[in-house]
Amino acid sequence: MENKKLAIPYITWIIGFIIIPLFFIFYYGLIDNGTFTLSNVLAIFEKVHLKPLFLSIKLSLICVIVCLIIAIPLGVAIREVNSKIIVFLFVIPMWMNTILSIMAWKLLLSTNGIFNSLFHFGSILNTEAATLLGMIYDLLPFAIMPIYTAISAIDENVINSASDLGANKLQILFKIIIPNAKGGILSAIIMVFVPALTSFVVSDMLGGGKVSLIGNIIEQEFTNALNWNLGSGLSIVLMIFVFISTIVMRKGEKN
């Protein structure tokens, strides 16, 4: 009985902040003027919505690839150094307010920013590159932590045995570390891909309204157009897409 009472706050949270909001999303997305309709969901196939969706997928996939390229070697390096301070340094950005960090990048990437002063390539603000850079910075810690945790769990004797048998560092990385850290890598992919796909704040601030992702379209339907039905319909499509992606990754993790 005591255990059931302890569960009350969690159940209340789930009902109030997950189930009820989802109910309204599905209600507005599938009901229009009191009748059932799929028009709001099928609106995703309109050109004005497909282009932002494909752009979101493209940038999300690139973000995942870049984060993995950085996070895997970094996870190996942190494991070898075995320093909690270094881990802490990579966790710090996760504590920082996203808006503040993106505003900092906005200043760095401006015409008078440090990047342009050093490399003289002009301002990349209001471009896909700036949006992608903001995504990578924001989500990289979420790739590093699960990968580092998975790599840290690998038995040191296995790596030493491979080294004693003549395997070089690249062979150890691709034949020992990556296969044994597959669970952490797949978790990192999910933790980066899902928020990148649904992102709209980064593109708003670093894209300057010129980079329109599917998250921006949904946000505009709710706030500017006040078309909650269409916004909810597009949100349902995005949720289905995220759900399928997560299921596929989880199956890959089990295999």
MARROVEX-439080 format. One record per residue: y, z negated, x negated of N, C-alpha, C in turn; residue in one letter; residue number from 1. Coordinates in Angstrom, 2 decimals. Atoms other than C-alpha are relative to their C-alpha. Example, Ala and Ser with C-alpha at 12.3 -4.5 7.8 and 13.67 -1.06 7.14 Angstrom:
BEGIN
SITE      n.v      n.w      n.u     ca.v     ca.w     ca.u      c.v      c.w      c.u  vexmi  vokol
SITE    -1.19     0.00    -0.89    -4.50    -7.80   -12.30     1.20     0.00    -0.90      A      1
SITE    -1.19     0.06     0.82    -1.06    -7.14   -13.67     1.09    -0.73     0.77      S      2
! end
This chain:
BEGIN
SITE      n.v      n.w      n.u     ca.v     ca.w     ca.u      c.v      c.w      c.u  vexmi  vokol
SITE    -1.21     0.00    -0.84     0.00     0.00     0.00     1.27     0.00    -0.87      M      1
SITE    -1.14     0.05     0.91     2.35    -0.84    -2.88     0.26     1.35    -0.64      E      2
SITE    -0.14    -1.33     0.61     1.67     2.56    -4.48     0.68     0.97     0.95      N      3
SITE    -0.62    -0.88    -0.99     2.63     4.30    -1.25     1.50    -0.28     0.12      K      4
SITE    -1.42     0.35    -0.07     5.93     2.40    -1.16     0.76     0.55    -1.20      K      5
SITE    -0.64    -0.53     1.20     6.68     3.45    -4.73     0.23     1.50     0.09      L      6
SITE    -0.13    -1.45    -0.13     6.24     7.06    -3.69     1.11     0.42     0.96      A      7
SITE    -1.01    -0.31    -1.00     8.88     6.83    -0.95     1.25     0.68    -0.59      I      8
SITE    -1.19    -0.67     0.57    11.90     7.67    -3.22    -0.29     1.45    -0.40      P      9
SITE     0.35    -1.36     0.43    10.09    10.73    -4.62    -0.19     0.92     1.20      Y     10
SITE     0.21    -0.81    -1.20     9.02    11.95    -1.20     1.33     0.31     0.66      I     11
SITE    -1.33    -0.20    -0.58    12.58    11.45     0.09     0.78     1.06    -0.77      T     12
SITE    -0.68    -0.98     0.85    13.95    13.42    -2.86    -0.54     1.41     0.25      W     13
SITE     0.62    -1.31    -0.21    11.46    16.27    -2.35     0.40     0.59     1.35      I     14
SITE    -0.35    -0.48    -1.33    12.20    16.49     1.37     1.47     0.39     0.07      I     15
SITE    -1.44    -0.23    -0.12    15.99    16.25     1.00     0.54     1.11    -0.88      G     16
SITE    -0.59    -0.93     0.96    16.53    18.46    -2.03    -0.87     1.21    -0.30      F     17
SITE     0.86    -1.17     0.22    13.60    20.90    -1.99    -0.43     0.62     1.32      I     18
SITE     0.56    -0.55    -1.23    11.94    21.29     1.40     1.08     0.45     0.98      I     19
SITE    -1.05    -0.36    -0.96    15.06    21.23     3.61     0.83     1.19    -0.48      I     20
SITE    -0.73    -1.20     0.46    17.08    23.65     1.40    -0.83     1.27     0.09      P     21
SITE     0.86    -1.17    -0.10    14.09    26.00     1.24    -0.16     0.45     1.44      L     22
SITE     0.11    -0.34    -1.42    13.73    25.82     5.01     1.21     0.82     0.45      F     23
SITE    -1.21    -0.72    -0.42    17.35    26.93     5.49     0.09     1.38    -0.66      F     24
SITE     0.00    -1.30     0.67    16.98    29.70     2.90    -0.89     0.99     0.75      I     25
SITE     0.93    -0.88    -0.72    13.96    31.13     4.72     0.49     0.26     1.42      F     26
SITE    -0.51    -0.18    -1.37    15.58    30.56     8.11     1.10     1.07     0.02      Y     27
SITE    -1.10    -0.97     0.02    18.78    32.44     7.25    -0.46     1.37    -0.49      Y     28
SITE     0.45    -1.28     0.55    16.89    35.10     5.31    -0.86     0.80     0.95      G     29
SITE     0.94    -0.68    -0.88    14.35    35.90     8.01     0.43     0.01     1.47      L     30
SITE    -0.48     0.04    -1.39    16.30    35.12    11.21     1.44     0.48     0.04      I     31
SITE    -1.37    -0.51    -0.14    19.39    37.09    12.21     0.30     0.17     1.48      D     32
SITE    -0.35    -0.03    -1.42    21.09    36.61    15.58    -1.15    -0.46     0.89      N     33
SITE     1.07     0.59    -0.78    18.12    34.59    16.75    -1.29     0.78     0.01      G     34
SITE     1.23    -0.81     0.02    15.51    37.28    16.03    -0.52     0.14    -1.43      T     35
SITE     0.63    -0.16     1.30    13.04    37.73    13.20     0.31     1.38    -0.57      F     36
SITE    -0.31    -1.27     0.65    13.99    40.42    10.69    -0.32    -0.06    -1.48      T     37
SITE     0.25    -0.12     1.43    13.03    41.61     7.23     1.11     0.80    -0.69      L     38
SITE    -1.06    -0.86     0.54    16.22    43.61     6.76     0.72    -0.66    -1.18      S     39
SITE    -0.69     0.69     1.09    17.82    40.95     4.56    -0.84    -0.03    -1.27      N     40
SITE     0.90    -0.01     1.15    14.77    40.85     2.31    -0.12     1.41    -0.57      V     41
SITE     0.17    -1.39     0.44    14.32    44.64     2.17     1.29     0.58    -0.57      L     42
SITE    -1.28    -0.46     0.55    18.00    44.97     1.23    -0.03     0.04    -1.53      A     43
SITE     0.12     0.00     1.47    16.84    44.36    -2.36    -0.23     1.43    -0.51      I     44
SITE     0.30    -1.36     0.42    15.76    48.03    -2.44     1.22     0.93     0.06      F     45
SITE    -1.23    -0.79     0.03    19.32    49.22    -1.93     0.51     0.10    -1.44      E     46
SITE    -0.43    -0.25     1.37    20.87    50.72    -5.06     0.95    -1.07    -0.52      K     47
SITE    -1.00     0.99     0.40    23.69    48.17    -5.10    -0.65    -1.33    -0.41      V     48
SITE     0.71     1.22     0.36    21.07    45.40    -5.43    -1.06     0.25    -1.07      H     49
SITE     1.04    -0.31     0.98    18.39    47.16    -7.49     0.55     0.01    -1.42      L     50
SITE    -0.58    -0.09     1.34    20.71    47.81   -10.43     0.21    -1.38    -0.62      K     51
SITE    -0.12     1.35     0.56    21.67    44.12   -10.89    -1.35    -0.68    -0.24      P     52
SITE     1.32     0.60     0.16    18.00    43.13   -10.42    -0.65     0.49    -1.29      L     53
SITE     0.60    -0.57     1.22    16.79    45.51   -13.15     0.74    -0.48    -1.25      F     54
SITE    -0.78     0.50     1.13    19.63    44.39   -15.43    -0.38    -1.45    -0.30      L     55
SITE     0.41     1.39     0.18    18.65    40.75   -14.85    -1.36    -0.09    -0.68      S     56
SITE     1.34    -0.01     0.59    15.03    41.52   -15.68     0.07     0.42    -1.47      I     57
SITE    -0.12    -0.49     1.37    16.01    43.47   -18.80     0.57    -1.07    -0.93      K     58
SITE    -0.62     1.02     0.84    18.31    40.77   -20.17    -0.90    -1.23    -0.14      L     59
SITE     0.91     1.16     0.05    15.78    38.04   -19.29    -1.14     0.24    -0.98      S     60
SITE     1.10    -0.33     0.92    12.98    39.81   -21.16     0.47     0.01    -1.45      L     61
SITE    -0.56    -0.01     1.36    15.19    40.41   -24.20     0.26    -1.43    -0.46      I     62
SITE    -0.27     1.41     0.31    16.26    36.76   -24.07    -1.29    -0.72    -0.38      C     63
SITE     1.29     0.63     0.29    12.61    35.65   -24.00    -0.51     0.42    -1.37      V     64
SITE     0.49    -0.52     1.29    11.68    37.89   -26.94     0.78    -0.59    -1.16      I     65
SITE    -0.83     0.54     1.07    14.61    36.76   -29.07    -0.26    -1.49    -0.20      V     66
SITE     0.27     1.45     0.10    13.98    33.09   -28.26    -1.34    -0.27    -0.66      C     67
SITE     1.31     0.18     0.63    10.31    33.45   -29.24     0.05     0.32    -1.48      L     68
SITE    -0.12    -0.39     1.40    11.18    35.24   -32.48     0.66    -1.11    -0.82      I     69
SITE    -0.69     1.10     0.69    13.49    32.35   -33.37    -0.82    -1.30     0.07      I     70
SITE     0.61     1.32    -0.24    11.51    29.44   -31.89    -1.33    -0.19    -0.73      A     71
SITE     1.32     0.17     0.62     8.04    30.13   -33.34     0.11    -0.34    -1.49      I     72
SITE    -0.15     0.39     1.42     9.02    30.22   -37.06     0.73    -1.34    -0.16      P     73
SITE    -0.75     1.25     0.07    11.46    27.39   -36.41    -0.90    -1.19     0.31      L     74
SITE     0.95     1.06    -0.34     8.73    25.31   -34.78    -0.92    -0.31    -1.17      G     75
SITE     0.85     0.19     1.19     6.52    25.87   -37.84     0.77    -0.73    -1.09      V     76
SITE    -0.82     0.62     1.05     9.37    24.92   -40.20     0.26    -1.48     0.31      A     77
SITE    -0.26     1.40    -0.37    10.21    21.75   -38.26    -1.26    -0.84    -0.17      I     78
SITE     1.27     0.72     0.16     6.53    20.78   -38.26    -0.25    -0.33    -1.47      R     79
SITE     0.24     0.23     1.42     6.33    21.17   -42.03     0.96    -1.04    -0.56      E     80
SITE    -0.97     0.99     0.47     9.52    19.19   -42.61    -0.31    -1.37     0.59      V     81
SITE     0.38     1.23    -0.72     8.34    16.61   -40.05     1.17    -0.99     0.08      N     82
SITE    -1.19     0.84    -0.10    11.85    15.32   -39.44     0.44    -0.11     1.45      S     83
SITE    -0.44     0.21    -1.38    12.80    13.77   -36.11     1.49     0.29     0.16      K     84
SITE    -1.44    -0.28    -0.05    16.47    14.24   -37.01     0.24     1.46     0.34      I     85
SITE    -0.14    -1.43    -0.26    16.06    18.03   -37.02    -0.34     0.29     1.46      I     86
SITE     0.36    -0.17    -1.42    14.31    17.88   -33.64     1.14    -0.47     0.88      V     87
SITE    -1.12     0.56    -0.76    17.16    15.74   -32.35     1.18     0.96     0.03      F     88
SITE    -1.13    -0.94     0.08    19.73    18.32   -33.52    -0.19     1.17     0.96      L     89
SITE     0.25    -1.10    -0.93    18.04    20.98   -31.41    -0.02    -0.46     1.45      F     90
SITE    -0.01     0.54    -1.36    17.86    18.68   -28.40     1.43    -0.22     0.49      V     91
SITE    -1.39     0.30    -0.36    21.61    17.90   -28.48     0.62     1.04     0.93      I     92
SITE    -0.59    -0.97    -0.92    22.66    21.24   -26.88    -0.47    -0.14     1.44      P     93
SITE     0.53     0.18    -1.35    20.45    20.38   -23.88     0.77    -1.10     0.73      M     94
SITE    -0.78     1.06    -0.62    22.69    17.35   -23.27     1.41     0.45     0.34      W     95
SITE    -1.37    -0.47    -0.18    25.89    19.36   -23.35     0.15     0.75     1.32      M     96
SITE    -0.29    -0.72    -1.24    27.47    20.64   -20.15     0.01     1.51    -0.25      N     97
SITE     0.13    -1.45     0.20    26.62    24.34   -19.79     1.35     0.69     0.05      T     98
SITE    -1.32    -0.64    -0.14    30.14    25.26   -18.67     0.81    -0.17    -1.27      I     99
SITE    -0.77     0.27     1.22    31.69    23.63   -21.75    -0.51     0.86    -1.16      L    100
SITE     0.56    -0.78     1.11    29.30    25.36   -24.16     0.31     1.48     0.16      S    101
SITE    -0.30    -1.41    -0.24    29.87    28.76   -22.52     1.49     0.27    -0.23      I    102
SITE    -1.43    -0.14     0.26    33.63    28.22   -22.64     0.27     0.07    -1.51      M    103
SITE    -0.14    -0.04     1.46    33.28    27.54   -26.38    -0.38     1.38    -0.53      A    104
SITE     0.41    -1.35     0.42    31.41    30.84   -26.80     1.04     1.03     0.42      W    105
SITE    -1.03    -0.93    -0.45    34.11    32.57   -24.80     1.14     0.07    -1.01      K    106
SITE    -1.04     0.04     1.02    36.67    31.46   -27.39    -0.48     0.64    -1.30      L    107
SITE     0.54    -0.54     1.24    34.41    32.37   -30.31    -0.11     1.52     0.02      L    108
SITE     0.23    -1.45    -0.12    33.77    35.89   -28.98     1.25     0.78     0.38      L    109
SITE    -1.23    -0.68    -0.39    37.37    36.66   -28.00     0.58     0.82    -1.17      S    110
SITE    -0.61    -0.86     1.02    39.58    39.11   -29.90     0.50    -0.82    -1.18      T    111
SITE    -0.52     0.86     1.06    41.14    36.24   -31.87    -1.01    -1.06    -0.44      N    112
SITE     1.02     0.99     0.32    37.87    34.35   -32.22    -0.54     0.14    -1.41      G    113
SITE     0.55     0.05     1.35    35.92    33.49   -35.35    -0.85     1.24    -0.30      I    114
SITE     0.89    -1.12     0.24    33.36    36.29   -34.93     0.79     1.26    -0.35      F    115
SITE    -0.81    -1.20     0.26    36.00    39.01   -34.79     0.78    -0.14    -1.31      N    116
SITE    -0.72     0.23     1.25    37.92    37.43   -37.68    -0.88     0.25    -1.21      S    117
SITE     0.92    -0.15     1.12    34.82    37.48   -39.89    -0.58     1.40    -0.11      L    118
SITE     0.74    -1.26     0.03    33.14    40.72   -38.88     0.82     1.21     0.48      F    119
SITE    -0.92    -1.07    -0.43    36.02    42.76   -37.36    -0.69     1.05     0.88      H    120
SITE     0.64    -0.96    -0.90    33.87    44.30   -34.63     0.64    -0.01     1.39      F    121
SITE    -0.69     0.03    -1.28    36.32    43.58   -31.82    -0.62    -1.00     0.95      G    122
SITE     0.50     0.95    -0.97    35.87    41.37   -28.83    -1.19     0.58     0.76      S    123
SITE     1.15    -0.46    -0.78    32.46    41.63   -27.20    -0.06    -0.71     1.35      I    124
SITE    -0.07     0.61    -1.32    33.55    39.61   -24.21    -0.09     1.06     1.08      L    125
SITE     0.12    -0.87    -1.18    32.86    41.12   -20.79    -0.99     1.13    -0.25      N    126
SITE     1.05    -0.99     0.26    29.78    42.97   -22.10    -1.37    -0.65     0.22      T    127
SITE     1.37     0.50    -0.13    26.02    42.68   -21.70    -0.40    -0.80    -1.23      E    128
SITE     0.33     0.69     1.25    25.80    41.60   -25.36     0.49    -1.45     0.03      A    129
SITE    -0.55     1.36    -0.09    28.05    38.59   -24.74    -0.81    -0.84     0.97      A    130
SITE     0.81     0.71    -0.99    26.07    37.63   -21.65    -1.36    -0.38    -0.58      T    131
SITE     1.31     0.26     0.61    22.79    37.93   -23.55     0.10    -1.09    -1.06      L    132
SITE    -0.21     1.02     1.03    24.15    35.85   -26.44     0.15    -1.38     0.62      L    133
SITE    -0.16     1.28    -0.70    25.21    33.12   -24.02    -1.31    -0.51     0.56      G    134
SITE     1.31     0.38    -0.53    21.77    33.13   -22.39    -0.89    -0.57    -1.10      M    135
SITE     0.86     0.42     1.12    19.99    32.84   -25.74     0.41    -1.38    -0.49      I    136
SITE    -0.48     1.30     0.46    22.19    29.96   -26.87    -0.36    -1.10     0.99      Y    137
SITE     0.22     1.01    -1.04    21.77    28.14   -23.57    -1.47    -0.35     0.15      D    138
SITE     1.42     0.20    -0.31    17.99    28.57   -23.30    -0.89    -0.18    -1.22      L    139
SITE     0.82     0.12     1.20    16.80    28.52   -26.92    -0.65    -1.38    -0.16      L    140
SITE     0.67     1.31     0.12    16.20    24.72   -26.95    -1.21    -0.15     0.91      P    141
SITE     1.12     0.09    -0.93    13.89    25.15   -23.95    -1.20     0.80    -0.49      F    142
SITE     1.11    -0.71     0.64    11.79    27.53   -26.06    -0.51    -0.78    -1.20      A    143
SITE     0.37     0.72     1.23    11.84    25.43   -29.23    -0.87    -1.21     0.29      I    144
SITE     0.69     1.27    -0.23    10.66    22.15   -27.72    -1.48     0.16     0.37      M    145
SITE     1.44    -0.11    -0.31     7.37    23.25   -26.04    -0.79     0.65    -1.13      P    146
SITE     0.70    -0.65     1.11     6.50    25.51   -29.00    -0.20    -0.98    -1.14      I    147
SITE     0.12     1.01     1.06     7.21    22.77   -31.52    -1.06    -1.04     0.36      Y    148
SITE     0.97     0.99    -0.44     5.17    20.30   -29.47    -1.43     0.53    -0.14      T    149
SITE     1.34    -0.61     0.09     2.20    22.71   -29.31    -0.42     0.18    -1.46      A    150
SITE     0.32    -0.21     1.42     2.39    23.53   -33.02    -0.29    -1.33    -0.68      I    151
SITE     0.21     1.32     0.60     2.62    19.84   -33.93    -1.38    -0.56     0.33      S    152
SITE     1.31     0.52    -0.42    -0.65    19.21   -32.08    -1.16     0.67    -0.73      A    153
SITE     1.05    -0.70     0.73    -2.59    21.65   -34.31    -0.48    -0.88    -1.16      I    154
SITE     0.58     0.82     1.06    -4.94    19.84   -36.67     0.38     0.58    -1.37      D    155
SITE    -0.41    -0.42     1.34    -3.59    19.99   -40.22    -1.18     0.51    -0.82      E    156
SITE     1.19    -0.41     0.75    -7.15    20.37   -41.53    -0.36     1.45     0.25      N    157
SITE     0.29    -1.40    -0.34    -7.53    23.69   -39.73     0.89     0.92    -0.82      V    158
SITE    -0.94    -0.81     0.77    -4.42    25.09   -41.42    -0.34    -0.05    -1.48      I    159
SITE     0.36     0.14     1.41    -5.46    23.71   -44.82    -1.28     0.77    -0.33      N    160
SITE     1.26    -0.73     0.21    -8.94    25.20   -44.43     0.25     1.49    -0.10      S    161
SITE    -0.34    -1.42     0.03    -7.49    28.61   -43.67     0.69     0.37    -1.30      A    162
SITE    -0.71    -0.24     1.26    -5.22    28.34   -46.71    -0.98    -0.02    -1.17      S    163
SITE     1.00     0.09     1.07    -8.16    27.29   -48.93    -0.89     1.23    -0.04      D    164
SITE     0.85    -1.19    -0.07   -10.12    30.33   -47.76     0.75     1.28    -0.35      L    165
SITE    -0.75    -1.16     0.49    -7.34    32.63   -48.98     0.98     0.60     0.98      G    166
SITE    -0.94    -0.55    -0.98    -5.24    33.17   -45.86     1.43    -0.26    -0.46      A    167
SITE    -1.41     0.19     0.35    -1.56    33.77   -46.55     0.75    -0.55     1.20      N    168
SITE    -0.79     0.64    -1.07     1.28    32.35   -44.45     0.06     0.84     1.27      K    169
SITE    -0.04    -0.86    -1.19     1.48    35.36   -42.15    -1.32    -0.02     0.75      L    170
SITE     1.31     0.06    -0.64    -2.26    35.29   -41.50    -0.21    -1.33     0.70      Q    171
SITE     0.10     1.33    -0.64    -2.10    31.56   -40.79     0.83    -0.04     1.27      I    172
SITE    -0.89     0.00    -1.17     0.82    32.14   -38.42    -0.62     0.74     1.17      L    173
SITE     0.46    -0.85    -1.11    -0.77    34.96   -36.40    -1.45    -0.27     0.42      F    174
SITE     1.40     0.20    -0.34    -4.44    33.92   -36.55    -0.36    -1.46     0.28      K    175
SITE     0.29     1.41    -0.22    -4.23    30.13   -36.50     1.04    -0.65     0.92      I    176
SITE    -1.04     0.74    -0.70    -0.88    28.81   -35.30     0.29     0.57     1.39      I    177
SITE    -0.36    -0.59    -1.30     0.05    31.26   -32.54    -1.13    -0.11     1.03      I    178
SITE     1.07     0.16    -1.00    -3.42    31.34   -30.86    -0.17    -1.45     0.47      P    179
SITE     0.19     1.39    -0.37    -3.63    27.53   -30.94     1.22    -0.58     0.72      N    180
SITE    -1.23     0.46    -0.68    -0.04    27.16   -29.68     0.29     0.85     1.23      A    181
SITE    -0.21    -0.92    -1.12    -0.54    29.66   -26.84     0.55    -0.69     1.24      K    182
SITE    -0.48     0.73    -1.17     0.00    27.03   -24.16     1.49    -0.29    -0.09      G    183
SITE    -1.42     0.29     0.20     3.36    26.00   -25.61     0.85     1.26     0.06      G    184
SITE    -0.75    -1.27    -0.01     4.42    29.62   -26.07     0.17     0.51     1.43      I    185
SITE    -0.08    -0.44    -1.40     3.61    30.49   -22.46     0.93    -0.89     0.80      L    186
SITE    -0.94     0.92    -0.67     5.46    27.38   -21.27     1.43     0.37    -0.37      S    187
SITE    -1.33    -0.40     0.45     8.44    28.48   -23.36     0.46     1.27     0.71      A    188
SITE    -0.35    -1.26    -0.68     8.33    31.95   -21.80     0.47    -0.29     1.43      I    189
SITE    -0.37     0.34    -1.37     8.44    30.46   -18.30     1.34    -0.72     0.03      I    190
SITE    -1.22     0.81     0.00    11.18    27.96   -19.19     1.24     0.79    -0.39      M    191
SITE    -1.13    -0.86     0.36    13.35    30.74   -20.61     0.20     1.10     1.03      V    192
SITE    -0.10    -1.16    -0.89    12.56    33.64   -18.28     0.55    -0.36     1.38      F    193
SITE    -0.41     0.35    -1.37    13.03    31.83   -14.95     1.50    -0.29     0.10      V    194
SITE    -1.46     0.22    -0.10    16.55    30.41   -15.56     0.83     1.19    -0.43      P    195
SITE    -0.73    -1.20     0.42    17.59    33.62   -17.35     0.08     1.00     1.15      A    196
SITE     0.04    -0.95    -1.12    16.53    35.71   -14.35     0.93    -0.42     1.12      L    197
SITE    -0.82     0.49    -1.12    18.41    33.51   -11.89     1.42    -0.36    -0.43      T    198
SITE    -1.30     0.40     0.53    21.47    33.00   -14.10     1.15     0.78     0.64      S    199
SITE    -1.22    -0.68    -0.45    24.97    33.79   -12.84     1.26    -0.59    -0.64      F    200
SITE    -1.17     0.63     0.61    27.32    31.32   -14.57     0.35     0.67    -1.32      V    201
SITE    -0.24    -0.61     1.31    26.90    32.89   -18.02     0.63     1.37     0.14      V    202
SITE    -0.55    -1.35    -0.20    27.55    36.42   -16.77     1.38    -0.06     0.63      S    203
SITE    -1.33     0.18    -0.58    30.51    35.17   -14.74     1.04    -0.25    -1.08      D    204
SITE    -0.96     0.43     1.00    32.18    33.61   -17.78     0.08     0.94    -1.20      M    205
SITE     0.00    -0.87     1.18    31.12    35.90   -20.63    -0.02     1.47     0.37      L    206
SITE     0.00    -1.39    -0.46    30.70    39.05   -18.56     1.31     0.38     0.66      G    207
SITE    -1.31    -0.26    -0.58    34.12    38.70   -16.95    -0.01     0.82     1.27      G    208
SITE     0.08    -0.78    -1.24    32.94    40.19   -13.67    -0.45     1.42    -0.21      G    209
SITE     0.44    -1.37     0.30    31.89    43.42   -15.44    -1.51     0.09    -0.16      K    210
SITE     1.45     0.05     0.11    28.28    42.32   -15.90    -0.52    -0.70     1.24      V    211
SITE     0.43     0.54    -1.28    26.72    41.84   -12.49    -1.52    -0.13     0.03      S    212
SITE     1.43     0.28    -0.10    23.29    40.21   -12.36    -0.35    -0.32     1.45      L    213
SITE     0.41     0.26    -1.38    21.24    39.59    -9.25     0.45    -1.39     0.44      I    214
SITE    -0.52     1.33    -0.32    22.29    35.93    -9.42     1.45     0.04     0.43      G    215
SITE    -1.40    -0.16    -0.38    25.93    37.01    -9.24     0.13     0.58     1.39      N    216
SITE    -0.03    -0.63    -1.33    25.22    39.18    -6.19    -0.29    -1.04     1.07      I    217
SITE     0.37     1.04    -0.98    23.53    36.29    -4.38     1.13    -1.01     0.15      I    218
SITE    -1.09     0.97    -0.04    26.32    33.88    -5.32     1.21     0.54     0.76      E    219
SITE    -1.14    -0.62    -0.70    28.97    36.33    -4.06    -0.25     0.12     1.49      Q    220
SITE     0.32    -0.10    -1.43    27.16    36.80    -0.75     0.21    -1.33     0.70      E    221
SITE    -0.17     1.32    -0.59    27.26    33.06    -0.15     1.46    -0.45    -0.01      F    222
SITE    -1.34     0.57     0.17    30.78    32.31    -1.43     1.12     0.94     0.43      T    223
SITE    -1.08    -0.95    -0.30    32.89    35.47    -1.05    -0.20     0.70     1.33      N    224
SITE     0.26    -0.75    -1.23    31.26    37.55     1.66    -0.38    -0.90     1.16      A    225
SITE     0.46     0.95    -1.03    30.02    34.47     3.55    -1.14     0.57     0.84      L    226
SITE     1.17    -0.59    -0.67    26.90    36.49     4.42    -1.23    -0.78    -0.44      N    227
SITE     1.10     0.86     0.39    24.35    33.71     4.24    -1.36     0.64     0.27      W    228
SITE     1.27    -0.67    -0.33    21.66    35.89     5.82    -0.45     0.91    -1.14      N    229
SITE     0.33    -0.91     1.09    21.80    38.56     3.13    -0.24    -0.77    -1.30      L    230
SITE     0.19     0.82     1.19    22.22    35.99     0.37    -1.34    -0.70    -0.02      G    231
SITE     1.29     0.68    -0.11    19.19    34.09     1.62    -1.15     0.99    -0.15      S    232
SITE     1.04    -1.02     0.12    17.14    37.29     1.93    -0.24     0.41    -1.44      G    233
SITE     0.12    -0.36     1.42    17.87    38.26    -1.67    -0.56    -1.16    -0.80      L    234
SITE     0.53     1.19     0.68    17.12    34.68    -2.75    -1.51    -0.10     0.19      S    235
SITE     1.44     0.02    -0.27    13.68    34.93    -1.11    -0.72     0.96    -0.93      I    236
SITE     0.60    -0.99     0.91    12.92    38.07    -3.12    -0.06    -0.56    -1.42      V    237
SITE    -0.05     0.55     1.36    14.00    36.34    -6.32    -1.01    -1.13    -0.16      L    238
SITE     0.97     1.10     0.06    11.88    33.28    -5.52    -1.43     0.54    -0.08      M    239
SITE     1.33    -0.62     0.04     8.84    35.49    -4.87    -0.26     0.57    -1.39      I    240
SITE     0.13    -0.59     1.32     9.44    37.31    -8.15    -0.27    -1.09    -1.05      F    241
SITE     0.18     1.12     0.94     9.74    34.02   -10.07    -1.38    -0.63     0.19      V    242
SITE     1.30     0.62    -0.31     6.64    32.61    -8.32    -1.14     0.84    -0.58      F    243
SITE     1.04    -0.89     0.52     4.52    35.65    -9.21    -0.03    -0.05    -1.52      I    244
SITE    -0.08     0.05     1.46     5.74    35.58   -12.82    -0.62    -1.28    -0.53      S    245
SITE     0.54     1.29     0.43     4.87    31.89   -13.11    -1.51    -0.04     0.14      T    246
SITE     1.45    -0.03    -0.22     1.38    32.41   -11.65    -0.68     0.83    -1.07      I    247
SITE     0.57    -0.88     1.03     0.70    35.28   -14.07    -0.04    -0.72    -1.34      V    248
SITE    -0.06     0.72     1.27     1.82    33.15   -17.04    -1.00    -1.14    -0.02      M    249
SITE     0.94     1.12    -0.05    -0.26    30.18   -15.91    -1.44     0.49    -0.15      R    250
SITE     1.35    -0.57     0.14    -3.36    32.38   -15.61    -0.24     0.39    -1.44      K    251
SITE     0.11    -0.36     1.40    -2.68    33.70   -19.09    -0.22    -1.22    -0.87      G    252
SITE     0.15     1.25     0.75    -2.44    30.12   -20.35    -1.44    -0.52     0.10      E    253
SITE     1.37     0.48    -0.20    -5.87    29.26   -18.87    -0.99     0.88    -0.75      K    254
SITE     0.90    -0.92     0.69    -7.45    32.37   -20.39     0.13    -0.15    -1.52      N    255
! end
